[in-house]
Amino acid sequence: MPRNKKGLLFVLSAPSGAGKSTLARAIVYKDARFIHPVSYTTRPSRPGEKNGRDYHFVSREKFEEFWRQGRFWERTEAHGAFYGTPKEELERALSRGRYVLLAIDIKGARALAEAYPHDTVRIFLLPPTRNAWIARLKKRRESDMDRRIANADMELRELPRYDYVLINDELGRATNDFFAIVRAEELKRLKTNPKGWVAASLSALTYG
């Protein structure tokens, strides 16, 4: 995959119930540079979720049809349901220099990091404590809590592969911490492309 020269792909992963979808919505609402492609899933919607906003909820048959048509960048399975990232929307946004935010599991994050090794920033979101996280799962009345806890323990083994860790103890603080990461990545890019900084500085002197 050729290196994308403009956009950046921020991948947000977390144990089930850690709040990654809520954080993703807050980020997109606060910063117009970000686009959040809505993933497809075969799982049933939860109370409060909206089709087309949180996920595109589709049948297993429709999901498989879209996969055969090449409409997904990657396909993963979690807790008995399939998830897919829309390929065309993702690539179009990156080619136009947008910041793309995806809230996906560790398998999807790994696949995207391999496809866009220079342009993917992986962030792992954690609840403040294990007990707080379990309390969130109970509040959501998950029927398969034991499996979700076991999966979370497995996902945590991937943590060293991530570029950053965020603690989601309060939404506003987590959002601000995320934007601190964005700024750090922008400065990293400046280091690898100093000519861009020089051009911007000359432009400011000419037109400022």
N, C-alpha and C positions, 0 to 999 in steps of 0.2 A: 504494500500500500504506500503510495507516495506521501511524503510529508506534507501536511497542510500548513500553509504559510501564515494563516490569519487567525482562524478560530481556535478556541481551546475547549476541550471536553472535560468537564468536571463530573466525576462518577462518585455517587454517594451510596455507600453500602451500610447495612446495619442489621442487627438481629431483628426478627419480627417483633413489632410493637415498640421499637425504639424511637419512632417519630420521624423517619426519613421523608415520608410523603408530605407531612405537615411542614417540615423545614424547607423542602423543595418549593412548595407553594409560596412560602414567605419570601424566599429568595427571588423568585420570578416576579412577585408582586412589587418588591422593593427596587429592583434593578432591571430596567428595560433592555439592557444588553443581553440578558439571559433568555434563552428559549428552552422550554422543558417538553421535549417530545413525549406524548402520552403513549405509554406502552400498552400492548394488548395482553389480555389474560383470559384463561378459561375458568378461573375461579369465580364463584358467586360474589356479587357485590356485598359489602358490609353496610350496616346502618350508617347513614350520613355520606356515603360515597356516591359520586355522580358519574354516570357514564359519559366518557369524553373528557372529563376533567381529571379524575383520579386514574382511571384506566378505560380502555375500550374493552368492555366485557363481551366476549364472543363465545360461541359454542366450540367444542373440540373440533368438529368437522370444519367450521369456518376457519379456525386457526390453522389447521393442517393445510387447507386450501391456500391461505395466504403464504404459508411457509414454502409450499411448492412453487408459488409464483415468484419467490425471491423477494418478498416485501419486508422481511425481517433481516436485520443485521445479524442477530444471534437469537437463539432459542434456548431457554433454560427451564428446568422443572424444579419446583419447590412445593413441598407440602401437598403433593398430588395434583398440582395445577401447572400449566405451561404459561410462560411469559415470553414475549417477543418485543424487540426494540425496532421501531419503524426505520427502515434503511434510508429511504429517499429523503425524509425530513431531516434526519441526522446529517447526512452528507451535504445537503443543500445549505443547511445552517452553517456548517463549518466552512464551506467554500465561500460563504458571504462574510466571513469574519465574525460571526456571532459566537457568544459563549453558550455552550450547550451544557445543560445539567440533566443528568440521568440518575434516578434513584433505582438501582438494580442490585441483584444479589452478587455474591462473590464470583460465581462462574461467569456471569455476564461481564463483570468488571475486568476479569482476567482476559476474556476474549477481546474486549475493546482496547485494553492496554497493549495487547499483542498487535492489534491492527493499527493503532495510532500511538506508537511508543514515545514519540516526541511531543505529543499534544494532549496526552491524557493525564489528568491529576486525580489520583484515587484518595478518597477521604472516607474514613470509617467512623461512623457515628455510634456513640455509646450512651446508654442512660447513666445517670449519676452513680447508681449502685445496682447490684444484682437484685436486691430486694425491691427496689423501686421499679425495676423492669418487670419482675414477676407480678407485682401489683398491677401494672398496666395491662399485662396479659389477662389477669383475672377480671379486670374491669371490662375488657373486650369480650369476656366469656368465650375464650377460645376452647374448642372441644378437644384439641390435641396438644395440650400444654406440654406434656412430657416430651413429645417429639420436637416441639419448637425449642425447648430448653436444650435438648441434645444437639439439635442443629446449630444453635447459637454457640455452644461450646466448640463445635467443629469449625464454625466460621471464624471464631477468635484466633484460631491457629493461622489464619491468613493475615492477621493484623500486621506482621512485619513487612509484608509486601506493599502495604499502603504508604502513601506519602505523608498523610496527616491523620491525626485522631481528633475528633470533636466530642466534647461531653455535652449532652443535651439535657442540662438540668433546668434551663429556662429558655424559651423560644427566642426572645430578643437577644439574649447573650450568645446563644448558639449561632444566630444569624450574623451578628457582628463578628464573631470569630471566623465564620465562613468567609466574610468579605476581607478579613485580614489575610486569609490564605490566598484569596484572589489577588490581592495587592502584592503579596510575596511572589506569586507566579509571574505577575506582570514585570516585576523588577528582575526576575531571573531571565525573562525573555529579552529584556533590555541589555543584559550582560552579553547575551549571545548575538545581539543585533544592535551594536552601538551606532551604526550608521542611521538607524531609524531615529535614534535620539537626536543625532546631529541634524538630520533633516527637519525634525519637529522643532528644534531650537531655532534654526535658520528661518523657518516659516513664521515662528512667533515674532522674530525680530523684524521680518519684512512686513508682516500684516498686523502686528500687534499695536 
